[in-house]
Amino acid sequence: MARRSDDEGFKTFSRRTLLVGGLQIVGLGVLGGRLAYLQIVEGNRYKVLADKNRINLRLISPPRGLIVDRFGVPLAVNVENFQVHMIREQTEDMRTSLQALQKLIPLENQVIDSVIEQAKKIPKFLPVKVKEDLTWEEVARIQVNLPDLPGIFVERGETRNYPYGLETSHLTGYVGAVSEDILKAEGEKEPVLSLPGFKIGKIGIEKQYDGEMRGKAGASEIEVNVVGREVRELKRLEATPGDRITLTIDAELQRYAHELLSKERSASAVVMDAQTGAVYVMASHPGYDPNLFSRGIPSSIWKSLLDDTSLPLSHKALVGQYPPGSTFKMITALAGLESGVTNGHRTVYCPGFYMMGKQRFHCWRPQGHGRVDIIGALQKSCDTYFYTIAAEMGIDRIAEVGRRFGLGSKLGFDLEDERPGIMPDKNWKYGRYSERWHNGETVVNAIGQGYVLTTPLQLAVMTARLVNGGYAVKPWITAKIGEQDKTPAPAEKMNEVREDFLAYILKGMESVVNTAGGTAYGSRIVEAGMEMGGKTGTAQVQRITKEQRAKGVKNEDLPWEQRHHALFVGYAPIHAPRYVCSVVVEHGVGGSRAAAPIAKELLLRAQTRDPSAMAMQTSPVEELKPSPETITPGKKPGREGPA
């Protein structure tokens, strides 16, 4: 019995052993199959996932394209600096890390709050700029203490710098942070917009050619350890710099114009090539320092700019709209010649006023000019002469000539902020006010008052078309985008313009400056071969009352904002005119007093430098990479144009 019991126990043990062994073999088979599946089938997928844990992909901000003048002188450059950044996903507590950083470099509490707030608005793997323009000592302190600063790292960056500061501020404009609206609209197509501290153009050339100057982002693969700290760079694709923008501006002439204008409270000037339309100067005073915007303008300075009644943020040469005053008389004179109501022989007697029915229109000279012809009327700026011929031909004829010479509509200039001005006629008034035109309004508008509004840029274009033989030049300022030439085709001659009529206009403008009794005789250029012609203008800001006229109240005695605007348009040299200019001094009292002297200096300097005779800079501009301390507003690096 005992032996039988032992055999049955052995058989039971063997069955169980086989069962367990079988189960183990099956289990090993399943495990091996799973391992094979993971290794062979899913191997690549998990390798990519593992690399993602080990490698950080970081976008590299592209260098922004430079802005230079016609001689390659830099107007907007990039200055290298050191910046400290933070990545939210690499630290458990942002505030603790930032407070640790605060012990190493000056960092205000509100900056810490701002950084934390910004980091919460973007994906946690993207860095946020904490501070820029670090000194070497600050960089060294941070690098030594990096193990105690989780999530924080130092990187090279760039800041936009404008060497000429306020002197070219309205042209270059400035860059600023990407707004949330633009980020939502373009962020997916342009991931570079998400980079910390990335700046885009906000106004001026910076805004106009922002797309061309942005460039293309690069990328860098960074190996990091288990706590996310950078170990080494595995791969790097360099960013593509943005295009360089070459302007037609002569930076030194622009600087000189600003120097002249800065003697006034508010003024603007344009210098243009009469033959090609290239703009050499487009200055507006007062300006602002665009460098302040690159680093974040303090709220107190921003408020002071907004509150300034002389409007430093406004580019007056482009957007300022003024009654042209007597600078408009050339248009009225030409319209009179073309319509046949006057000619080179007709004279008009000026007793100091013009009567239309029972209404009296005063000439600026109470005692009158006596009998004047068209040249004498321009020379002495006799209002009565132009009242007379305007009443005979009507406003529509004047407006048609004005529009032909560039007034009353946008000129298609490179900067989109350009304003159109107003060139009124009967249809314009009915469309605007649903009222018919009155004859009295014709005589007022004929001397550049009433509804007529022009910009300084339009006045320069008007002058160019008058003195270049009637060619319809248009102003342009962008000479090159990268290596792409943007020079426009030569202007076509306007068929309607007769050269013998233009000759009367030019003779009158020459007499204004170079004949004794001319309204700008005191501002004539005496250097032989450089003489200028031109026309003064004084535009009323506030109507002179009968009581003020009786009391002999002087305009300069009124509050600044009630004084007349002073204007001047001119050209030089007299024979074969090359340069034209327009100058507007807000509330400058009189054109001969405030605007003509500035125009004289500008046209003289323009002829001395003669930028039209110099070839445009074609070789690449030498890169400027000074430290932030070496470029400051007002200091001009790089070479200047020809003397």
C-alpha positions in Angstrom: 0.0 0.0 0.0 2.9 2.4 0.9 4.6 1.9 -2.5 1.4 2.6 -4.4 0.9 5.8 -2.4 4.5 7.0 -3.3 3.9 6.4 -7.1 0.7 8.4 -7.1 2.5 11.3 -5.2 5.3 11.3 -7.8 2.8 11.4 -10.7 1.0 14.4 -9.1 4.3 16.2 -8.6 5.3 15.6 -12.2 2.0 16.9 -13.5 2.2 20.0 -11.5 5.8 20.6 -12.5 4.9 20.2 -16.1 2.0 22.6 -15.7 4.2 25.2 -14.0 6.9 24.8 -16.5 4.4 25.2 -19.3 3.0 28.3 -17.8 6.5 29.7 -17.5 7.3 28.9 -21.1 4.1 30.6 -22.3 4.9 33.6 -20.1 8.4 33.9 -21.4 7.1 33.6 -24.9 4.6 36.4 -24.4 7.2 38.6 -22.8 9.7 37.9 -25.6 7.1 38.6 -28.2 6.2 41.9 -26.5 9.9 42.9 -26.3 10.3 42.0 -30.0 7.3 44.1 -30.8 8.6 47.0 -28.9 12.1 46.7 -30.3 11.3 46.0 -33.9 7.9 47.4 -34.6 7.7 50.3 -32.2 11.4 50.9 -31.9 11.6 54.1 -34.0 8.6 55.6 -32.3 10.0 55.2 -28.8 13.4 56.3 -29.9 11.8 59.6 -31.0 10.0 59.9 -27.8 13.2 59.3 -25.8 15.0 61.9 -27.9 12.3 64.4 -27.1 12.9 63.8 -23.4 16.7 64.2 -23.9 16.8 67.0 -26.6 15.4 70.5 -26.5 14.7 72.2 -29.9 15.2 75.9 -29.6 14.4 78.5 -32.3 17.2 81.0 -33.1 16.0 84.6 -33.7 17.2 86.0 -37.1 19.2 89.2 -37.2 16.9 92.0 -38.3 17.8 93.7 -41.6 19.7 97.0 -41.4 18.4 100.4 -42.6 21.1 102.5 -44.3 21.2 105.8 -46.2 22.2 106.2 -49.9 25.9 106.1 -48.9 25.6 103.0 -46.7 25.6 105.0 -43.5 23.6 103.0 -40.9 20.3 104.4 -39.7 19.1 101.3 -37.8 21.5 98.5 -36.6 21.5 95.6 -34.3 23.7 95.7 -31.2 24.6 92.4 -29.5 24.0 92.0 -25.8 23.5 89.4 -23.2 20.1 88.4 -22.0 18.8 86.2 -19.2 15.8 84.0 -19.9 13.6 81.5 -17.9 11.8 78.3 -19.1 8.8 77.5 -16.9 8.9 73.7 -17.4 12.4 73.5 -16.1 11.7 74.8 -12.7 9.2 73.8 -10.0 8.8 77.3 -8.6 9.4 80.3 -10.9 9.3 82.8 -8.2 11.9 81.0 -6.1 14.3 80.9 -9.0 13.7 84.5 -9.9 14.2 85.6 -6.3 17.5 83.7 -6.3 18.4 85.6 -9.5 17.4 88.8 -7.8 20.2 88.3 -5.3 22.7 88.3 -8.2 21.6 91.1 -10.5 19.3 94.2 -10.0 15.8 92.9 -10.6 12.6 94.8 -9.6 9.8 92.9 -7.9 7.4 94.1 -10.6 9.6 92.6 -13.3 9.4 89.2 -11.5 5.6 89.5 -11.4 5.6 90.4 -15.1 7.8 87.5 -16.1 5.6 85.0 -14.3 2.6 86.5 -15.9 4.1 86.3 -19.4 5.2 82.7 -18.8 1.7 81.6 -18.0 0.4 83.0 -21.3 2.7 80.9 -23.5 3.6 77.1 -23.7 5.7 76.1 -20.7 8.6 74.9 -22.8 9.1 78.4 -24.4 11.6 80.8 -22.7 10.6 84.2 -21.3 13.1 87.1 -21.4 13.8 88.3 -17.9 16.4 91.1 -18.5 18.8 92.2 -21.3 21.9 94.4 -21.6 23.7 92.4 -18.9 27.2 93.4 -18.0 30.1 90.9 -18.1 30.1 90.9 -14.3 26.4 90.0 -14.2 26.8 87.3 -16.7 29.7 85.8 -14.7 27.7 85.8 -11.5 24.8 84.1 -13.1 26.9 81.4 -14.8 28.7 80.5 -11.6 25.4 80.1 -9.7 23.4 78.3 -12.5 23.0 75.1 -10.4 21.0 77.1 -7.9 18.9 78.8 -10.7 16.7 76.1 -12.2 15.0 77.2 -15.4 17.3 80.1 -15.9 19.9 80.5 -18.7 21.9 83.3 -20.3 22.0 83.8 -24.1 23.3 86.3 -26.6 20.7 88.6 -28.1 20.3 91.7 -30.1 18.8 95.1 -29.5 17.7 97.5 -32.2 19.7 100.7 -32.2 19.2 104.0 -34.1 22.5 105.9 -34.3 20.9 109.1 -35.4 18.2 109.0 -32.8 15.5 111.6 -33.0 17.1 113.1 -36.3 15.7 110.2 -38.3 13.1 108.9 -35.9 10.1 109.7 -38.1 11.7 107.9 -41.0 13.0 104.8 -39.5 10.2 104.4 -36.9 10.9 101.9 -34.2 10.3 98.3 -33.2 8.2 96.9 -30.4 6.9 93.7 -28.8 4.6 91.5 -30.8 1.0 92.2 -29.8 -1.4 89.4 -28.9 -3.6 90.1 -31.9 -0.7 89.7 -34.3 0.5 86.6 -32.5 -2.9 85.0 -32.9 -3.2 86.0 -36.5 0.3 85.1 -37.7 1.8 83.0 -34.9 1.2 79.6 -36.6 2.8 80.7 -39.9 5.6 82.6 -38.2 6.7 80.7 -35.1 9.5 83.2 -34.7 7.0 85.7 -33.4 6.7 83.5 -30.3 10.3 84.0 -29.4 10.9 85.9 -26.2 11.6 89.5 -26.8 11.1 89.3 -30.5 10.4 92.7 -31.9 8.5 93.8 -35.0 8.2 97.2 -36.8 5.6 99.5 -35.3 5.9 102.6 -37.5 7.9 104.2 -40.3 10.3 102.1 -42.5 10.5 99.5 -39.7 6.8 98.8 -40.1 6.6 99.3 -43.9 9.3 96.6 -44.6 8.9 94.5 -41.5 8.3 91.3 -43.5 11.5 91.9 -45.5 13.6 92.7 -42.5 12.4 89.9 -40.2 14.5 87.2 -41.9 14.1 83.4 -41.2 14.5 81.8 -37.8 17.2 79.2 -37.3 17.0 76.2 -34.9 19.3 74.5 -32.4 19.1 71.0 -30.8 20.3 71.1 -27.2 21.0 68.0 -25.2 19.8 68.3 -21.6 20.3 66.1 -18.5 17.5 64.6 -16.4 16.8 67.9 -14.6 16.6 69.8 -17.9 20.0 71.4 -17.7 21.9 72.1 -21.0 24.7 69.6 -21.7 25.7 70.4 -25.3 24.5 71.6 -28.7 23.9 68.7 -31.0 22.8 70.5 -34.2 22.5 74.1 -35.3 20.8 75.7 -38.3 21.8 79.3 -38.5 19.1 81.9 -38.9 18.8 83.9 -42.2 19.3 87.7 -41.7 16.6 90.0 -42.9 17.0 92.2 -46.0 19.0 95.4 -45.8 16.9 98.5 -46.7 18.7 101.2 -48.5 17.0 104.6 -48.5 17.6 107.6 -50.9 18.1 109.8 -47.8 21.4 111.6 -47.3 21.9 111.1 -43.5 24.2 114.1 -43.1 21.9 116.4 -45.0 19.0 115.0 -42.9 21.0 115.7 -39.7 21.7 119.3 -40.8 18.0 119.9 -41.7 17.0 118.7 -38.2 19.6 121.1 -36.7 18.1 124.0 -38.6 14.5 123.0 -37.7 15.3 122.5 -34.1 15.6 126.3 -33.7 11.9 126.4 -34.1 9.2 125.0 -31.8 7.6 122.9 -34.5 8.7 122.6 -38.2 9.3 120.2 -41.1 11.3 120.2 -44.3 11.6 118.1 -47.5 14.5 118.1 -50.0 13.9 116.2 -53.2 15.5 115.7 -56.6 13.6 117.7 -59.1 14.5 115.3 -61.9 14.1 111.9 -60.3 11.9 112.4 -57.3 14.4 110.8 -54.9 13.9 112.2 -51.4 17.2 113.3 -49.8 15.7 114.9 -46.6 12.4 114.4 -44.8 12.7 116.0 -41.5 10.2 116.8 -38.7 10.9 118.6 -35.5 10.5 117.8 -32.7 11.3 114.1 -32.9 11.7 111.4 -30.3 14.4 108.9 -29.4 13.4 105.6 -31.1 16.0 103.8 -28.9 13.7 104.2 -25.9 11.1 102.0 -27.6 13.7 99.2 -28.3 14.2 98.6 -24.6 10.7 99.5 -23.4 9.8 103.2 -23.0 9.1 104.3 -19.4 5.4 105.3 -19.0 6.4 108.8 -17.8 8.3 109.6 -21.0 5.5 108.1 -23.2 2.9 110.3 -21.4 5.1 113.4 -21.9 5.3 112.6 -25.7 1.6 112.3 -25.9 0.9 115.5 -24.0 3.4 117.6 -26.0 1.4 120.2 -28.0 4.2 120.3 -30.7 3.4 116.6 -31.5 6.8 115.0 -31.5 5.3 111.6 -32.5 3.8 113.1 -35.7 5.8 113.0 -39.0 4.8 116.4 -40.1 6.6 116.3 -43.4 4.3 113.4 -44.4 1.1 113.8 -42.4 1.0 117.5 -41.6 -1.7 119.2 -43.7 -1.5 123.0 -43.9 -3.0 125.8 -46.0 -0.2 126.5 -48.5 -0.7 130.2 -48.4 1.1 132.1 -51.1 3.2 129.1 -52.2 -0.1 128.1 -54.0 0.0 131.2 -56.2 2.1 129.5 -58.9 -0.8 127.1 -59.4 -3.3 129.9 -59.7 -0.9 131.8 -62.1 -0.4 128.7 -64.3 -4.2 128.1 -64.3 -4.7 131.7 -65.4 -2.2 131.4 -68.2 -3.7 128.1 -69.4 -7.3 129.5 -69.3 -6.3 132.7 -71.1 -7.4 135.1 -68.4 -3.9 136.4 -68.1 -0.6 136.4 -70.0 2.8 137.9 -69.7 1.6 141.4 -70.5 -1.6 141.8 -68.5 -1.4 144.0 -65.5 -3.7 144.4 -62.5 -3.9 147.5 -60.3 -3.7 146.7 -56.6 -5.0 149.5 -54.2 -4.6 147.1 -51.2 -7.8 145.3 -51.7 -10.1 143.6 -54.2 -13.9 144.2 -54.4 -16.3 141.5 -55.3 -19.7 143.1 -55.2 -19.9 144.8 -51.8 -17.4 142.4 -50.2 -13.8 143.5 -49.8 -10.9 141.1 -49.8 -7.7 142.6 -48.4 -4.2 142.3 -49.9 -1.5 141.5 -47.4 0.0 144.9 -48.1 -2.6 147.5 -46.9 -1.2 150.3 -49.1 -1.3 148.1 -52.2 1.3 147.1 -54.8 0.2 149.5 -57.6 0.1 148.0 -61.1 1.7 144.5 -61.4 2.0 141.8 -64.0 2.3 138.1 -63.4 6.0 138.1 -62.6 5.7 141.2 -60.4 2.7 139.6 -58.7 4.7 136.5 -57.8 7.7 138.5 -56.8 5.7 140.7 -54.4 3.1 138.1 -53.6 0.3 140.5 -54.5 -3.0 139.0 -53.4 -5.2 141.3 -55.5 -3.7 140.1 -58.8 -4.6 136.5 -58.0 -8.0 137.5 -56.6 -8.7 139.1 -59.9 -7.7 136.3 -62.3 -9.2 133.6 -60.0 -12.6 135.3 -60.0 -12.5 135.3 -63.8 -11.6 131.6 -64.4 -13.3 129.9 -61.4 -12.2 127.3 -58.9 -12.6 124.3 -61.1 -9.9 125.5 -63.4 -7.5 126.1 -60.5 -8.3 122.8 -58.9 -7.6 120.9 -62.1 -4.1 122.4 -62.4 -3.5 121.8 -58.7 -4.3 118.1 -59.0 -2.0 117.8 -62.0 0.9 119.1 -60.0 0.4 116.7 -57.1 -2.0 118.4 -54.8 -5.2 117.0 -53.2 -4.5 113.2 -53.3 -1.9 110.8 -52.1 1.3 110.5 -54.1 1.8 106.8 -53.7 4.8 107.4 -51.4 6.6 104.5 -49.8 5.3 105.2 -46.3 1.6 104.4 -45.9 0.8 107.2 -43.4 0.9 109.8 -46.2 -2.1 112.2 -46.1 -4.0 113.4 -49.2 -4.6 117.1 -48.4 -7.5 118.8 -50.0 -7.8 120.4 -53.5 -11.4 121.8 -53.5 -13.7 122.4 -56.4 -17.5 122.8 -56.8 -18.1 119.0 -56.8 -15.9 118.5 -53.7 -17.8 121.0 -51.7 -21.2 119.7 -52.7 -20.2 116.1 -51.9 -18.7 117.2 -48.6 -21.2 119.7 -47.3 -24.2 119.4 -49.8 -23.7 123.1 -50.5 -23.0 125.0 -53.7 -19.7 126.8 -54.2 -19.6 130.6 -53.7 -17.5 133.0 -55.8 -16.0 134.5 -52.7 -14.6 131.2 -51.8 -12.7 131.1 -55.2 -10.6 134.2 -54.4 -9.8 133.0 -50.9 -8.7 129.5 -52.1 -6.7 131.1 -55.0 -4.2 132.4 -52.5 -3.9 129.1 -50.7 -6.4 129.7 -47.9 -9.9 128.5 -47.4 -10.3 124.8 -47.9 -7.0 124.1 -49.6 -4.7 121.8 -47.6 -1.3 120.4 -48.6 1.5 118.4 -47.0 5.1 119.5 -47.1 5.8 116.5 -49.3 3.2 117.6 -51.8 4.6 121.1 -51.9 8.0 119.7 -52.8 6.5 117.6 -55.6 4.5 120.6 -56.9 7.7 122.7 -57.0 9.7 119.9 -58.7 7.0 119.6 -61.5 7.1 123.3 -62.0 10.8 123.6 -62.4 11.7 120.4 -64.2 9.9 121.3 -67.4 6.6 119.7 -66.4 7.6 116.1 -65.8 5.3 114.2 -63.4 7.9 113.1 -60.9 6.7 111.2 -57.8 8.6 111.1 -54.5 10.3 107.8 -53.5 12.6 106.9 -50.6 13.3 103.2 -50.9 16.3 102.6 -53.2 17.0 99.0 -52.5 15.5 96.0 -50.7 18.4 93.7 -50.2 20.1 93.8 -53.6 16.8 94.4 -55.4 16.9 97.8 -57.1 13.7 99.9 -56.5 14.5 102.9 -58.6 11.3 103.9 -60.5 11.2 104.5 -64.2 11.8 108.1 -65.4 8.8 110.4 -65.0 6.8 111.2 -68.1 6.2 114.7 -69.3 2.7 116.1 -68.7 1.3 116.9 -72.2 -0.9 119.7 -71.0 2.0 121.8 -69.7 3.4 124.5 -72.0 7.1 125.4 -71.4 6.5 129.1 -72.2 3.9 129.3 -69.4 6.3 127.5 -67.0 9.0 130.1 -67.9 6.8 132.9 -66.5 6.4 130.9 -63.3 10.1 130.3 -62.9 10.9 133.9 -63.7 8.5 135.0 -61.0 10.0 132.6 -58.5 13.5 133.8 -59.4 12.4 137.4 -58.8 11.0 136.5 -55.3 14.5 135.7 -54.1 16.9 137.6 -56.4 15.2 140.9 -57.2 15.1 143.7 -54.7 11.5 144.0 -53.4 11.0 140.2 -53.6 9.5 138.7 -50.5 12.6 136.4 -49.9 15.3 138.8 -51.1 16.9 138.7 -47.7 17.4 135.0 -48.0 19.1 134.9 -51.4 22.1 132.7 -52.0 25.1 134.8 -53.1 27.5 132.0 -54.0 27.9 132.2 -57.8 26.2 129.3 -59.6 24.2 128.2 -56.6 21.5 130.8 -56.6 18.0 129.7 -55.7 14.4 130.6 -56.7 11.3 130.1 -54.6 8.1 131.4 -53.1 7.2 132.5 -49.7 3.9 131.7 -48.0 2.1 132.8 -44.9 -1.0 130.9 -44.0 -3.6 132.3 -41.6 -4.4 130.0 -38.7 -7.0 132.4 -37.3 -9.0 135.0 -39.2 -7.8 138.6 -38.6 -10.7 140.5 -37.2 -11.7 144.0 -38.2 -10.9 145.2 -34.7 -7.4 143.6 -34.8 -6.8 145.2 -38.2 -7.9 148.6 -36.9 -5.7 148.3 -33.8 -2.7 147.1 -35.8 -2.3 144.0 -33.7 0.9 142.2 -34.7 0.7 138.5 -35.4 3.8 137.8 -33.4 2.1 139.3 -30.3 -0.6 136.6 -30.4 -0.3 133.3 -28.5 1.9 130.8 -30.3 -0.9 128.5 -31.4 -2.8 131.5 -33.0 0.1 132.8 -35.1 0.3 132.3 -38.9 2.2 129.3 -40.4 5.4 130.2 -42.3 6.1 128.4 -45.6 8.7 128.4 -48.4 9.2 126.3 -51.5 12.4 126.7 -53.4 14.7 125.2 -56.0 18.4 125.5 -57.0 20.4 126.2 -58.9 18.4 128.7 -61.0 19.7 127.3 -64.3 19.1 123.6 -64.7 17.3 123.1 -61.3 18.3 119.9 -59.5 17.1 120.3 -55.9 13.7 121.4 -54.6 12.7 121.9 -51.0 9.7 122.8 -48.9 9.8 124.2 -45.4 6.9 124.7 -43.0 7.4 126.4 -39.7 4.2 126.0 -37.6 3.1 129.4 -36.2 6.3 130.9 -37.6 4.5 134.2 -38.3 5.8 134.8 -41.9 7.4 132.7 -44.7 10.1 135.3 -45.5 10.9 135.6 -41.8 11.0 132.0 -40.6 10.9 129.5 -43.5 13.0 131.1 -46.3 16.2 131.3 -44.2 16.0 127.6 -43.5 15.4 126.8 -47.1 18.4 128.9 -48.2 20.7 126.9 -45.9 19.3 123.6 -47.0 19.5 124.3 -50.7 23.1 125.6 -50.3 24.2 122.5 -48.4 22.4 120.2 -50.8 24.3 121.7 -53.7 27.6 121.6 -51.8 27.1 117.9 -51.0 25.4 117.2 -54.4 24.1 113.7 -53.5 22.5 113.3 -56.9 26.0 113.2 -58.5 27.2 110.3 -56.3 26.5 106.7 -57.1 24.3 104.8 -54.7 26.2 102.5 -52.3 26.1 99.0 -53.7 28.6 97.0 -51.5 27.3 95.5 -48.3 27.5 97.7 -45.2 30.1 96.6 -42.8 28.5 94.9 -39.8 28.4 96.9 -36.6 28.7 94.9 -33.5 29.8 97.2 -30.8 28.8 96.8 -27.2 25.8 98.7 -26.0 28.0 101.3 -24.4 29.7 102.2 -27.7 26.5 103.3 -29.5 24.3 105.8 -27.8 21.7 108.1 -29.2 23.3 111.0 -31.0 26.5 109.2 -31.7 26.9 108.3 -35.4 29.0 105.2 -36.1 30.1 104.2 -39.6 31.3 106.6 -42.2 29.5 109.6 -43.4 28.6 110.4 -47.0 30.7 112.7 -49.2 31.3 116.2 -48.1 
